[in-house]
Amino acid sequence: MSAGRPELADRLVLVPRPRRLEVLGLGPAVADLTVTAALDPALPAEGFTLTTTEADGARITHADDRGRRYAEALLDQLRAQPVDGRLVAVRVEDHPDLAVRAFMLDVSRDRVPTRATLERFVDLLALARFNQFQLYVEHTFAHLGHEAVWRDASPITAEDLRWLDDRCTAAGIELVVNRNCFGHFERWLRHDAYRHRAEAPDGVEVVPGLRFPAAVLEPTDDNASFALGLLREQLAEVRSRSVNIGCDETFELGRGASAAACADRGKGAVYLEHLHRLVDPLVADGHQVQVWADVLRRHPEEARSLGEGVVPVAWCYEAPRPADEGPDVPRAFAAVLHDLGIDLDVSGGFAANVAPLAEAGLPFWVAPGTSAWSSLIGRTTNAYANQLDAVDVAASHGAAGYLLTDWGDNGHHHPPSISFGPLLHGGAVAWCAASNRTLDVAAVLDRHAFEGGDGFGGALELLGGLWTETGQKAANASPLAAWLFPQQPLLATGAVDLPVVGALLDQLDDAARSVAGATAGCDDAETVRDELLQAIGLARHAAHRRLGRSGPPPAALRPELADLIVGQRAAWLARARPGGLVDSLGHLERTLATYADA
């Protein structure tokens, strides 16, 4: 990205920043702008050129419909940033690094978004040039004949999917069905009617005192047909021929009904056999099938049997950093987790994660995250570095796809706006890492996500860095969430000095003042303000708890948290459906119960 007129270029806030941009000076008056467009199939897929001059107005050449859409969107950004009523004159050449740029929203960990919230996400995805959207489903689709599973979840309905598919199509985005078909069936297997389908109906005790509930289907023909039936019910409502079937974290496999088969043939062989039961019929029907690669990367040679039409998606949610900056986990416990397929090493990043797949010659995608889950207020510094690591490794290994994930682990307590910055950054670096590596996300948030606002972007950036200001080391979570939810298995280790917590509280107060005084032109400005103040309140309460006897007494903490629970309910219902709220608030109520004697 270059600028012929840096004094003008510096005034422009564009997202994604184009790979080649020359600022020529001032162009035509915005009110008098004429636009011409022409197809140029010689351009890279989704590519475009845009030139704006006083003499010629705006001229676009584009490779395809999406290329034209992206050029017109960039032109709209220029229109919104005139200088003395005139358009900044530019010459732009642009196209994506990665062919598939997908975003996945978890709608199964309690929080099922309203249609208005889904539409807000679609608009942001279009802004960041994502071309796929996935809703991660375990139990939150209204499957016919299975009301016992989704009755209290306020599920996504077939009508919702058709509506969202139309909305995504209008925005140039492909809506891809994402439903787990092997593991993560705990919300099903807890019901007697489905118990017989479990690998281990009573769950498994992985170490003394730590039991996982039944969550994995036994690998049988009948269970494959059952899962495919659920999947096809959703596929019938969308246009896309792509599908994500999950199949990750099959922790119980080989510890129950399939124990003998796994002992005889190996866990990898049993897993691959069942995966074929799922993917082969889908590929035969013309679907491209995405599968999480956490198990496949341990058995890359066997994974070759999957053939064309199946894409392993390698996920990694920690930015690479020195191993001693990760949480201190006892060696014996780390070994147990490793046996389950959970790797706590923070040093390798995506390079270590994808190495077995790349060495076996398997095609794959990369899946970083927003790092918003189990954080309360975000971990954006980790998210940005994690996303850049993903696109760099994708480039060096020829991966064609990128799936940015926004999970809702442990109750989905973070509000949607905590994910807005990582979403925009993630889309921008997937489009062109070179020109977006130093993207000013706060400015982009205020200019585009909050439509000419001031304050929200800076506050979100401040909040997203505070997880490193706690005095503790953590992975896959913020220490703040670990302090607030001691009953959850969140990894945060190390001693905390009281002055550190005091400084953290001061920074939370600074962020709260910025949020309270922020301005924005978007329709949901007050919702953003309310939900961010609520998230900050939860983080402050977590810090108060960490102060122990040096902080507020339980008699003061109890009413503080009781008020926050009321606020969490209101913030939730402004963005999400009521189903799942009771379960999510239950985590806070268990913390409230620790003050019972106050």
C-alpha positions in Angstrom: 0.0 0.0 0.0 1.5 3.3 -1.1 0.4 6.9 -1.1 1.3 9.7 -3.5 -0.2 12.3 -1.2 0.5 11.1 2.4 -1.3 14.1 3.9 -4.5 12.9 2.3 -3.9 9.2 2.7 -3.4 9.6 6.4 -7.0 11.0 6.6 -8.5 7.9 5.1 -9.8 5.1 7.3 -10.4 2.1 5.0 -11.1 -1.5 5.8 -9.7 -3.7 4.5 -6.8 -1.5 3.5 -6.1 -2.1 -0.2 -3.0 -4.0 -1.2 -2.1 -1.2 -3.6 -3.4 2.4 -3.1 -2.1 5.6 -4.6 -3.6 8.8 -3.5 -3.6 11.3 -6.4 -5.0 14.4 -4.8 -8.5 15.7 -4.7 -11.1 14.4 -7.2 -14.6 15.3 -8.1 -17.3 16.7 -5.9 -19.0 13.9 -4.1 -22.4 15.2 -5.2 -21.4 15.1 -8.8 -19.7 11.8 -8.9 -20.3 9.5 -11.9 -19.5 5.8 -11.7 -18.7 3.4 -14.6 -17.9 -0.3 -14.2 -16.6 -2.9 -16.6 -16.0 -6.7 -16.3 -12.4 -7.8 -16.6 -12.1 -11.6 -16.3 -8.3 -11.3 -16.4 -8.3 -10.0 -12.8 -7.8 -12.4 -9.9 -11.0 -13.9 -8.5 -12.9 -11.2 -6.4 -10.3 -8.6 -7.6 -11.0 -5.1 -8.8 -9.4 -1.8 -9.7 -10.9 1.6 -8.7 -9.8 4.9 -10.0 -11.3 8.2 -9.0 -10.3 11.4 -10.8 -11.9 14.8 -11.4 -12.0 14.2 -15.1 -13.4 10.6 -15.2 -15.3 10.3 -11.9 -15.1 6.7 -10.5 -14.0 3.9 -12.8 -14.3 0.3 -11.7 -13.0 -2.9 -13.4 -13.9 -6.1 -11.6 -13.3 -9.8 -12.0 -16.8 -10.9 -10.9 -19.8 -9.9 -9.0 -18.0 -9.9 -5.6 -15.1 -7.9 -7.1 -17.6 -5.2 -8.2 -19.3 -5.4 -4.8 -16.0 -4.8 -3.0 -15.1 -1.9 -5.3 -18.4 -0.2 -4.7 -18.1 -0.7 -1.0 -14.6 0.9 -1.0 -16.0 3.8 -3.0 -18.7 4.2 -0.4 -16.0 4.5 2.3 -14.3 7.2 0.2 -17.6 9.0 -0.3 -18.1 9.1 3.5 -14.7 10.8 4.0 -14.7 13.8 1.7 -12.3 16.7 1.9 -14.1 20.0 1.4 -16.9 18.2 -0.3 -14.6 16.5 -2.8 -13.7 12.8 -3.1 -10.1 11.9 -2.5 -8.7 10.8 -5.8 -7.2 7.3 -5.7 -5.9 4.5 -7.8 -6.5 1.1 -6.2 -5.7 -2.5 -7.3 -7.0 -5.2 -4.9 -7.7 -8.9 -4.6 -7.7 -11.4 -1.7 -4.9 -13.5 -0.4 -7.3 -16.3 0.6 -10.1 -17.6 -1.6 -12.4 -18.5 1.4 -12.7 -16.1 4.3 -15.3 -17.5 6.7 -16.7 -16.5 10.1 -18.3 -18.9 12.5 -20.6 -17.7 15.3 -21.3 -20.1 18.2 -25.1 -20.2 18.8 -25.0 -23.3 21.0 -23.3 -22.2 24.2 -26.5 -20.7 25.6 -26.6 -17.4 23.5 -28.9 -17.7 20.5 -28.9 -14.2 18.7 -32.0 -12.4 17.6 -32.5 -11.7 13.9 -31.4 -8.1 14.5 -28.1 -9.3 16.0 -27.5 -11.7 13.1 -28.2 -8.9 10.7 -25.6 -6.8 12.5 -23.1 -9.5 12.1 -23.9 -9.9 8.4 -23.3 -6.2 7.9 -19.9 -6.4 9.6 -18.9 -9.5 7.7 -19.7 -7.7 4.4 -17.6 -4.7 5.6 -14.6 -7.0 6.3 -15.1 -8.9 3.0 -15.9 -12.3 4.5 -17.5 -14.6 2.0 -18.8 -17.3 4.3 -20.9 -17.2 7.5 -21.5 -20.3 9.7 -23.7 -20.7 12.7 -22.2 -23.4 15.0 -25.1 -25.7 16.1 -25.2 -28.5 18.6 -28.8 -28.4 20.0 -30.1 -25.0 19.0 -31.9 -25.8 15.7 -35.6 -26.7 15.9 -35.3 -30.2 14.5 -38.6 -31.8 13.8 -39.5 -34.5 16.3 -36.7 -33.6 18.8 -38.5 -30.9 20.8 -37.2 -32.3 24.1 -33.7 -31.2 23.1 -34.3 -27.7 22.0 -37.5 -26.8 23.8 -35.9 -24.3 26.2 -33.2 -23.0 23.8 -35.2 -20.5 21.7 -33.6 -22.3 18.7 -32.9 -21.2 15.2 -35.8 -22.4 13.0 -36.0 -23.4 9.4 -37.6 -20.1 8.7 -34.7 -18.3 10.4 -32.2 -20.2 8.2 -34.1 -19.3 5.0 -34.3 -15.6 6.1 -30.6 -15.5 7.0 -29.6 -17.3 3.7 -31.5 -14.6 1.8 -29.9 -11.9 3.8 -26.4 -13.3 3.3 -26.9 -13.9 -0.4 -27.9 -10.2 -0.8 -24.6 -9.3 1.0 -22.5 -11.5 -1.2 -21.9 -14.0 1.6 -22.5 -17.8 1.5 -24.4 -19.2 4.5 -22.8 -22.6 5.4 -24.5 -25.1 7.7 -22.3 -26.0 10.6 -23.5 -28.8 12.9 -21.4 -31.1 15.0 -22.1 -34.7 13.9 -19.9 -36.8 16.2 -18.9 -35.1 19.5 -20.5 -32.3 21.5 -23.8 -34.1 21.8 -24.1 -33.5 25.5 -27.4 -31.6 25.3 -28.8 -34.6 23.4 -27.4 -37.5 25.4 -28.6 -36.1 28.8 -32.1 -37.1 27.7 -33.2 -40.7 28.1 -34.5 -41.0 24.6 -30.9 -40.5 23.2 -28.8 -42.1 25.9 -28.5 -45.4 23.9 -26.6 -43.4 21.2 -23.7 -42.5 23.6 -20.2 -43.9 23.4 -20.2 -43.7 27.2 -23.7 -43.0 28.6 -22.4 -42.2 32.1 -19.6 -40.0 30.8 -15.9 -40.6 31.6 -13.7 -39.8 34.5 -10.5 -38.5 32.9 -8.7 -38.1 36.2 -10.0 -38.7 39.7 -12.6 -36.1 40.5 -12.9 -34.8 36.9 -15.7 -36.3 34.9 -16.8 -35.4 31.5 -20.5 -35.8 30.7 -21.6 -38.1 27.9 -21.0 -36.0 24.7 -19.8 -38.4 21.9 -21.9 -40.6 19.8 -20.9 -44.2 19.5 -19.3 -44.8 16.1 -22.1 -46.9 14.4 -23.9 -46.9 11.1 -27.1 -46.0 12.9 -25.6 -43.0 14.6 -24.1 -41.8 11.3 -27.5 -41.9 9.7 -29.0 -40.1 12.7 -26.5 -37.3 12.5 -26.8 -37.0 8.8 -30.5 -36.7 9.1 -30.2 -33.8 11.4 -27.6 -32.2 9.1 -29.7 -32.6 6.0 -32.7 -31.0 7.7 -30.6 -27.8 7.9 -29.0 -28.2 4.5 -32.5 -28.2 2.9 -33.0 -24.5 3.9 -29.8 -23.0 2.4 -28.3 -22.6 -1.1 -24.7 -23.5 -0.2 -23.2 -26.9 -1.1 -20.5 -26.5 1.5 -21.0 -27.9 5.0 -19.0 -28.1 8.3 -19.7 -31.4 10.2 -17.3 -30.6 13.2 -16.3 -34.0 14.6 -13.8 -32.5 17.0 -13.0 -33.3 20.6 -14.3 -36.8 20.6 -12.8 -37.3 24.1 -14.8 -40.4 25.1 -13.9 -42.3 21.9 -12.3 -45.6 23.0 -13.4 -45.2 26.6 -16.8 -46.8 26.2 -18.6 -48.8 23.6 -15.8 -48.6 21.1 -13.0 -49.5 23.6 -12.4 -53.0 22.1 -12.4 -51.8 18.5 -9.9 -49.0 19.4 -7.7 -51.4 21.3 -7.7 -53.7 18.4 -7.4 -51.4 15.4 -6.3 -48.1 17.0 -8.4 -45.0 17.9 -7.4 -43.2 14.6 -8.7 -46.1 12.5 -12.0 -46.2 14.3 -12.4 -42.4 14.1 -11.6 -42.4 10.4 -14.0 -45.3 9.7 -16.9 -43.3 11.3 -15.8 -40.1 9.6 -16.2 -41.9 6.3 -19.7 -42.9 7.2 -20.5 -39.2 7.5 -18.5 -37.6 4.7 -18.8 -40.2 1.9 -22.6 -39.7 1.4 -22.2 -35.9 1.6 -19.4 -35.9 -1.0 -21.4 -38.2 -3.2 -24.2 -35.6 -3.1 -21.9 -32.9 -4.3 -21.0 -31.2 -1.0 -17.6 -29.9 0.1 -17.2 -31.0 3.7 -15.2 -29.2 6.3 -14.0 -31.2 9.3 -12.1 -30.0 12.4 -8.6 -31.3 12.2 -7.7 -31.8 15.9 -8.0 -35.6 15.6 -6.9 -35.9 11.9 -3.6 -34.1 12.6 -2.7 -37.0 14.9 -3.4 -39.5 12.2 -2.4 -37.7 9.0 -1.6 -40.8 7.0 -5.0 -42.4 7.6 -6.6 -39.0 6.8 -5.4 -39.3 3.2 -8.2 -41.8 2.6 -10.8 -38.9 2.9 -9.9 -37.8 -0.6 -11.2 -34.8 -2.6 -14.2 -32.9 -1.3 -13.1 -33.0 2.4 -11.1 -30.2 3.9 -9.5 -30.6 7.4 -9.8 -27.3 9.3 -6.9 -26.8 11.7 -7.7 -24.6 14.7 -5.3 -22.9 17.1 -6.5 -20.1 19.4 -3.3 -18.9 21.1 -0.8 -16.6 19.4 2.7 -18.1 19.4 4.7 -16.9 22.4 7.5 -18.2 24.6 6.4 -21.4 26.5 7.1 -19.8 29.8 4.4 -17.2 29.2 1.8 -19.9 29.2 0.0 -21.2 32.3 2.0 -23.4 34.7 0.2 -26.8 34.5 1.4 -29.8 36.5 3.1 -32.3 34.2 0.8 -35.2 35.1 -2.3 -33.1 34.3 -0.8 -31.9 31.1 -0.2 -35.5 30.1 -3.8 -36.4 30.7 -5.0 -33.5 28.6 -2.5 -34.4 25.8 -4.0 -37.9 25.8 -7.4 -36.3 25.3 -6.1 -34.3 22.4 -5.8 -31.0 24.3 -2.4 -29.3 23.8 -1.5 -26.5 26.2 1.7 -25.5 24.4 1.5 -21.8 23.5 4.8 -21.6 21.7 4.1 -23.4 18.5 1.1 -21.5 17.1 -0.2 -22.6 13.7 3.1 -23.8 12.3 3.2 -26.7 14.9 -0.5 -27.3 14.6 -0.6 -27.8 10.8 2.8 -29.5 10.3 1.4 -33.1 10.3 -1.2 -32.2 7.7 1.2 -30.3 5.5 3.8 -33.0 5.7 1.2 -35.6 4.6 0.3 -33.4 1.7 -3.3 -32.8 2.9 -5.2 -29.7 1.9 -6.3 -27.7 4.9 -7.7 -24.5 6.2 -6.7 -22.5 9.2 -9.1 -21.4 12.0 -8.0 -18.7 14.4 -10.4 -17.0 16.9 -11.7 -13.8 18.2 -10.4 -14.8 21.7 -13.6 -13.2 23.2 -14.9 -16.3 24.9 -14.2 -16.8 28.6 -12.8 -13.3 28.8 -15.6 -11.0 29.8 -14.0 -8.0 28.0 -11.9 -9.6 25.3 -8.3 -10.7 24.6 -7.8 -8.7 21.4 -4.1 -8.6 21.7 -4.0 -12.4 21.5 -6.7 -12.4 18.8 -4.8 -10.1 16.4 -1.5 -12.0 16.8 -3.3 -15.3 16.4 -5.1 -14.2 13.2 -1.8 -12.9 11.7 -0.1 -16.2 12.6 -3.0 -18.0 10.9 -2.7 -16.1 7.6 1.1 -16.2 7.5 1.0 -20.0 7.9 -1.8 -20.3 5.4 0.4 -18.3 2.9 3.5 -20.4 3.5 1.7 -23.7 3.2 -0.8 -22.8 0.4 -4.0 -23.1 2.4 -7.0 -21.7 0.6 -9.4 -21.2 3.4 -9.6 -19.3 6.7 -12.4 -19.7 9.3 -12.5 -17.1 12.1 -14.3 -18.5 15.1 -16.2 -16.7 17.8 -17.0 -19.3 20.5 -19.2 -18.9 23.5 -17.5 -21.4 26.0 -18.7 -21.5 29.6 -21.9 -19.5 29.2 -21.1 -17.0 26.4 -20.9 -14.0 28.8 -19.1 -11.6 26.5 -21.5 -9.4 24.5 -21.3 -9.3 20.7 -19.5 -5.9 20.6 -16.5 -7.4 22.3 -16.0 -9.4 19.1 -16.4 -6.6 16.6 -12.8 -5.5 16.6 -11.4 -9.0 16.2 -14.0 -9.7 13.5 -12.9 -6.7 11.4 -9.2 -7.3 11.9 -9.6 -11.0 11.1 -11.4 -10.2 7.8 -8.9 -7.5 6.9 -5.8 -9.7 7.4 -7.4 -12.6 5.6 -8.1 -10.3 2.6 -4.5 -8.9 2.5 -2.1 -9.5 5.4 0.6 -7.2 4.0 -1.5 -4.0 3.9 -3.6 -4.7 7.1 -0.9 -6.0 9.5 -0.9 -2.6 11.3 -4.6 -1.8 10.8 -5.8 0.9 13.3 -8.7 -1.2 14.6 -9.9 1.5 17.0 -10.3 4.0 14.1 -12.0 1.4 11.9 -14.4 0.6 14.7 -15.4 4.2 15.3 -15.5 5.2 11.6 -17.3 2.1 10.2 -18.7 -0.3 12.8 -20.0 2.6 14.9 -20.7 4.9 11.9 -18.7 8.0 12.7 -18.4 7.5 16.4 -15.7 8.4 18.8 -14.7 6.6 22.0 -16.0 3.0 21.6 -13.1 1.9 19.5 -10.5 3.1 21.9 -12.3 1.6 24.9 -12.6 -1.8 23.2 -8.9 -1.7 22.4 -8.0 -0.8 26.0 -10.3 -3.6 27.4 -8.9 -6.2 25.0 -5.4 -5.8 26.4 -6.2 -5.9 30.1 -6.0 -9.7 30.3 -2.2 -9.4 30.3 -2.3 -6.8 33.1 -3.6 -9.2 35.8 -0.3 -10.6 37.0 -1.2 -14.1 35.9 -0.6 -16.3 32.8 -3.5 -17.9 31.0 -4.5 -19.8 27.9 -7.9 -19.9 26.1 -9.3 -17.5 28.7 -8.7 -14.3 30.6 -7.7 -14.5 34.3 -10.6 -12.1 34.9 -13.0 -14.9 33.9 -11.2 -17.4 36.1 -11.5 -15.0 39.1 -15.2 -14.5 38.5 -16.0 -18.2 37.9 -13.9 -20.3 40.2 -16.1 -23.3 39.5 -15.1 -23.3 35.8 -11.9 -25.2 34.6 -10.2 -22.1 33.3 -6.4 -22.0 33.1 -4.9 -19.0 34.9 -1.8 -19.5 37.1 0.6 -17.5 39.1 0.5 -15.2 42.1 -1.1 -11.7 41.9 0.2 -8.7 43.8 -2.5 -6.3 45.2 -1.0 -3.3 43.4 -1.5 -5.1 40.1 -5.2 -5.5 40.8 -5.4 -1.9 41.9 -3.9 -0.7 38.7 -6.2 -3.0 36.7 -9.2 -1.5 38.5 -8.0 2.0 37.5 -7.8 1.0 33.9 -11.3 -0.6 34.0 -12.6 2.7 35.4 -10.8 4.6 32.6 -12.5 2.3 30.0 -15.9 2.8 31.7 -15.5 6.6 31.4 -14.6 6.3 27.8 -17.6 4.1 27.1 -20.0 6.4 29.0 -18.8 9.4 27.0 -18.6 7.7 23.6 -20.6 8.9 20.6 -21.8 6.8 17.7 -24.1 7.1 14.7 -25.1 3.4 14.6 -28.6 2.2 15.5 -27.4 0.0 18.3 -25.2 2.7 20.0 -27.0 2.6 23.3 -27.0 -1.2 23.3 -23.3 -1.2 22.8 -22.8 1.3 25.6 -25.0 -0.7 28.0 -23.4 -4.1 27.2 -19.9 -2.7 27.5 -20.6 -1.1 30.8 -22.1 -4.4 32.0 -19.0 -6.3 30.8 -16.7 -3.9 32.6 -18.9 -4.3 35.7 -18.3 -8.0 35.7 -14.6 -7.5 35.2 -14.5 -5.1 38.1 -16.3 -7.6 40.3 -13.8 -10.2 39.3 -11.0 -7.9 40.4 -12.7 -7.2 43.7 -12.9 -10.9 44.3 -9.2 -11.3 43.6 -8.4 -8.7 46.2 -9.6 -11.1 48.9 -9.5 -9.6 52.4 -7.9 -6.5 51.0 -11.0 -5.8 48.9 -14.7 -5.3 49.5 -16.2 -7.7 52.1 -18.7 -10.4 51.1 -21.5 -8.2 52.5 -20.7 -5.7 49.8 -19.8 -8.1 47.0 -23.1 -10.0 47.3 -25.4 -7.0 46.4 -22.9 -5.8 43.8 -23.0 -9.2 41.9 -26.8 -9.4 42.4 -27.2 -6.1 40.6 -24.8 -7.3 37.9 -26.9 -10.4 37.3 -29.9 -8.1 36.7 -27.8 -6.1 34.3 -26.6 -9.2 32.5 -30.2 -10.3 32.0 -31.1 -7.0 30.4 -27.9 -6.9 28.2 -28.5 -10.4 27.1 -32.1 -9.8 26.0 -31.1 -6.8 24.0 -29.1 -9.0 21.6 -30.2 -12.6 22.2 -33.2 -14.8 22.6 -34.3 -15.8 26.1 -33.4 -19.5 25.7 -30.2 -20.3 27.4 -30.3 -17.3 29.6 -31.1 -19.3 32.7 -28.1 -21.6 32.1 -25.7 -18.7 31.4 -26.8 -16.8 34.5 -26.4 -20.0 36.5 -22.7 -19.5 36.3 -23.0 -16.1 38.0 -25.5 -17.3 40.5 -23.1 -20.1 41.6 -20.6 -17.4 42.3 -23.2 -15.4 44.1 -23.9 -18.4 46.3 -20.3 -18.2 47.6 -21.4 -15.1 49.5 -24.3 -16.9 51.1 -23.1 -16.3 54.7 -22.5 -12.6 54.2 
